[in-house]
Amino acid sequence: MLSTEQMNYYRQIIRRPVVTEKSMRMSETGNTYTFEVAPEANKVEIRRAVEAMFGVNVANVNTMRVAGKTRRRSYRHKVGRTAERKKAMVTLAPGETLDVVEMGG
């Protein structure tokens, strides 16, 4: 069983699952689940966090940085930016599954 301190550390690494049409299709066909993770987290930390939090075996971890986009604001067309984020695509070992919708999105 994980201590409260370890669980809080892992929750800081894995922020939330990404629930989109593409990510749900990837989870059904390729057993790959997508999470938004902390920008400073590396692949080893992400693997350990997923294995510890969900009790599954991870086969592979791919990461990508998503750049913030410029968006127009309403008042006098001021310009702002959305936040940068980091996504991790976690492929589980054959026979392993997660229920991403239950985790919240």
ZADO-1210 file (C-alpha; in nm, 4 decimals, padded with zeros to 6 digits):
<atoms>
<atom x="00.0000" y="00.0000" z="00.0000" code="MET" pos="1"/>
<atom x="00.1209" y="00.3489" z="-00.0843" code="LEU" pos="2"/>
<atom x="00.1762" y="00.6061" z="00.1848" code="SER" pos="3"/>
<atom x="-00.0111" y="00.9348" z="00.1675" code="THR" pos="4"/>
<atom x="00.3114" y="01.1156" z="00.0856" code="GLU" pos="5"/>
<atom x="00.3848" y="00.8874" z="-00.2129" code="GLN" pos="6"/>
<atom x="00.0272" y="00.9126" z="-00.3402" code="MET" pos="7"/>
<atom x="00.0383" y="01.2937" z="-00.3283" code="ASN" pos="8"/>
<atom x="00.3679" y="01.2883" z="-00.5191" code="TYR" pos="9"/>
<atom x="00.2190" y="01.0642" z="-00.7894" code="TYR" pos="10"/>
<atom x="-00.0918" y="01.2844" z="-00.8124" code="ARG" pos="11"/>
<atom x="00.1332" y="01.5830" z="-00.8796" code="GLN" pos="12"/>
<atom x="00.2931" y="01.3938" z="-01.1684" code="ILE" pos="13"/>
<atom x="-00.0294" y="01.2639" z="-01.3264" code="ILE" pos="14"/>
<atom x="-00.2708" y="01.5544" z="-01.3319" code="ARG" pos="15"/>
<atom x="-00.5696" y="01.4174" z="-01.5261" code="ARG" pos="16"/>
<atom x="-00.6630" y="01.1782" z="-01.8042" code="PRO" pos="17"/>
<atom x="-00.7209" y="01.3256" z="-02.1487" code="VAL" pos="18"/>
<atom x="-01.0690" y="01.2163" z="-02.2564" code="VAL" pos="19"/>
<atom x="-01.1134" y="01.2954" z="-02.6258" code="THR" pos="20"/>
<atom x="-01.2448" y="01.0937" z="-02.9180" code="GLU" pos="21"/>
<atom x="-00.8933" y="01.0157" z="-03.0350" code="LYS" pos="22"/>
<atom x="-00.7639" y="00.9150" z="-02.6908" code="SER" pos="23"/>
<atom x="-01.0665" y="00.6911" z="-02.6297" code="MET" pos="24"/>
<atom x="-01.0155" y="00.5230" z="-02.9700" code="ARG" pos="25"/>
<atom x="-00.6472" y="00.4672" z="-02.8854" code="MET" pos="26"/>
<atom x="-00.7425" y="00.3077" z="-02.5532" code="SER" pos="27"/>
<atom x="-00.9858" y="00.0698" z="-02.7243" code="GLU" pos="28"/>
<atom x="-00.7663" y="-00.0332" z="-03.0162" code="THR" pos="29"/>
<atom x="-00.4076" y="00.0047" z="-02.8981" code="GLY" pos="30"/>
<atom x="-00.4357" y="-00.0234" z="-02.5180" code="ASN" pos="31"/>
<atom x="-00.2779" y="00.3249" z="-02.4981" code="THR" pos="32"/>
<atom x="-00.4057" y="00.5790" z="-02.2448" code="TYR" pos="33"/>
<atom x="-00.3358" y="00.9538" z="-02.2507" code="THR" pos="34"/>
<atom x="-00.2710" y="01.1655" z="-01.9421" code="PHE" pos="35"/>
<atom x="-00.1840" y="01.5283" z="-01.8820" code="GLU" pos="36"/>
<atom x="00.1294" y="01.5237" z="-01.6683" code="VAL" pos="37"/>
<atom x="00.3557" y="01.7714" z="-01.4919" code="ALA" pos="38"/>
<atom x="00.5900" y="01.9441" z="-01.7409" code="PRO" pos="39"/>
<atom x="00.8996" y="01.8512" z="-01.5389" code="GLU" pos="40"/>
<atom x="00.8085" y="01.4803" z="-01.5126" code="ALA" pos="41"/>
<atom x="01.0163" y="01.2325" z="-01.7104" code="ASN" pos="42"/>
<atom x="00.9153" y="00.8967" z="-01.8591" code="LYS" pos="43"/>
<atom x="01.0485" y="00.6912" z="-01.5679" code="VAL" pos="44"/>
<atom x="00.8529" y="00.8945" z="-01.3127" code="GLU" pos="45"/>
<atom x="00.5369" y="00.8710" z="-01.5244" code="ILE" pos="46"/>
<atom x="00.5752" y="00.4927" z="-01.5557" code="ARG" pos="47"/>
<atom x="00.6215" y="00.4499" z="-01.1788" code="ARG" pos="48"/>
<atom x="00.3250" y="00.6762" z="-01.1025" code="ALA" pos="49"/>
<atom x="00.0865" y="00.4904" z="-01.3354" code="VAL" pos="50"/>
<atom x="00.1999" y="00.1491" z="-01.2108" code="GLU" pos="51"/>
<atom x="00.1653" y="00.2524" z="-00.8461" code="ALA" pos="52"/>
<atom x="-00.1636" y="00.4431" z="-00.8724" code="MET" pos="53"/>
<atom x="-00.3555" y="00.2002" z="-01.0924" code="PHE" pos="54"/>
<atom x="-00.1837" y="-00.1329" z="-01.0254" code="GLY" pos="55"/>
<atom x="-00.1057" y="-00.2100" z="-01.3899" code="VAL" pos="56"/>
<atom x="00.2085" y="-00.3000" z="-01.5854" code="ASN" pos="57"/>
<atom x="00.3284" y="-00.0323" z="-01.8283" code="VAL" pos="58"/>
<atom x="00.4913" y="-00.1441" z="-02.1533" code="ALA" pos="59"/>
<atom x="00.5825" y="00.1959" z="-02.3035" code="ASN" pos="60"/>
<atom x="00.5599" y="00.5709" z="-02.2334" code="VAL" pos="61"/>
<atom x="00.5651" y="00.8416" z="-02.5019" code="ASN" pos="62"/>
<atom x="00.5578" y="01.2101" z="-02.4080" code="THR" pos="63"/>
<atom x="00.4955" y="01.5340" z="-02.5941" code="MET" pos="64"/>
<atom x="00.4859" y="01.9008" z="-02.5072" code="ARG" pos="65"/>
<atom x="00.1799" y="02.0891" z="-02.6299" code="VAL" pos="66"/>
<atom x="00.2535" y="02.4558" z="-02.6956" code="ALA" pos="67"/>
<atom x="00.0129" y="02.7224" z="-02.5729" code="GLY" pos="68"/>
<atom x="-00.2015" y="02.8834" z="-02.8411" code="LYS" pos="69"/>
<atom x="-00.2778" y="03.2498" z="-02.8963" code="THR" pos="70"/>
<atom x="-00.6450" y="03.3253" z="-02.8331" code="ARG" pos="71"/>
<atom x="-00.8440" y="03.6418" z="-02.8832" code="ARG" pos="72"/>
<atom x="-01.0185" y="03.7844" z="-02.5778" code="ARG" pos="73"/>
<atom x="-01.3491" y="03.9644" z="-02.6087" code="SER" pos="74"/>
<atom x="-01.2822" y="04.3128" z="-02.4749" code="TYR" pos="75"/>
<atom x="-01.1262" y="04.5215" z="-02.7510" code="ARG" pos="76"/>
<atom x="-00.9756" y="04.2083" z="-02.9045" code="HIS" pos="77"/>
<atom x="-00.6980" y="04.1681" z="-02.6520" code="LYS" pos="78"/>
<atom x="-00.4725" y="03.8707" z="-02.7216" code="VAL" pos="79"/>
<atom x="-00.3868" y="03.6091" z="-02.4607" code="GLY" pos="80"/>
<atom x="-00.2249" y="03.2673" z="-02.4536" code="ARG" pos="81"/>
<atom x="-00.3408" y="02.9326" z="-02.3241" code="THR" pos="82"/>
<atom x="-00.1053" y="02.7421" z="-02.0957" code="ALA" pos="83"/>
<atom x="00.1597" y="02.5025" z="-02.2210" code="GLU" pos="84"/>
<atom x="00.1135" y="02.1432" z="-02.1097" code="ARG" pos="85"/>
<atom x="00.2709" y="01.8020" z="-02.1370" code="LYS" pos="86"/>
<atom x="00.0915" y="01.4846" z="-02.2419" code="LYS" pos="87"/>
<atom x="00.1975" y="01.1245" z="-02.1883" code="ALA" pos="88"/>
<atom x="00.0680" y="00.8310" z="-02.3922" code="MET" pos="89"/>
<atom x="00.1030" y="00.5223" z="-02.1742" code="VAL" pos="90"/>
<atom x="00.0839" y="00.1811" z="-02.3416" code="THR" pos="91"/>
<atom x="-00.0097" y="-00.0963" z="-02.1023" code="LEU" pos="92"/>
<atom x="00.1113" y="-00.4551" z="-02.1150" code="ALA" pos="93"/>
<atom x="-00.1170" y="-00.7005" z="-02.2989" code="PRO" pos="94"/>
<atom x="-00.4171" y="-00.7982" z="-02.0879" code="GLY" pos="95"/>
<atom x="-00.4072" y="-00.4815" z="-01.8721" code="GLU" pos="96"/>
<atom x="-00.6878" y="-00.2219" z="-01.8822" code="THR" pos="97"/>
<atom x="-00.7875" y="00.1062" z="-01.7170" code="LEU" pos="98"/>
<atom x="-01.1264" y="00.2757" z="-01.6930" code="ASP" pos="99"/>
<atom x="-01.0341" y="00.6321" z="-01.7854" code="VAL" pos="100"/>
<atom x="-01.3923" y="00.7634" z="-01.7736" code="VAL" pos="101"/>
<atom x="-01.4234" y="00.6536" z="-01.4079" code="GLU" pos="102"/>
<atom x="-01.1110" y="00.8566" z="-01.3190" code="MET" pos="103"/>
<atom x="-01.2672" y="01.1820" z="-01.4328" code="GLY" pos="104"/>
<atom x="-01.1537" y="01.4052" z="-01.7116" code="GLY" pos="105"/>
</atoms>
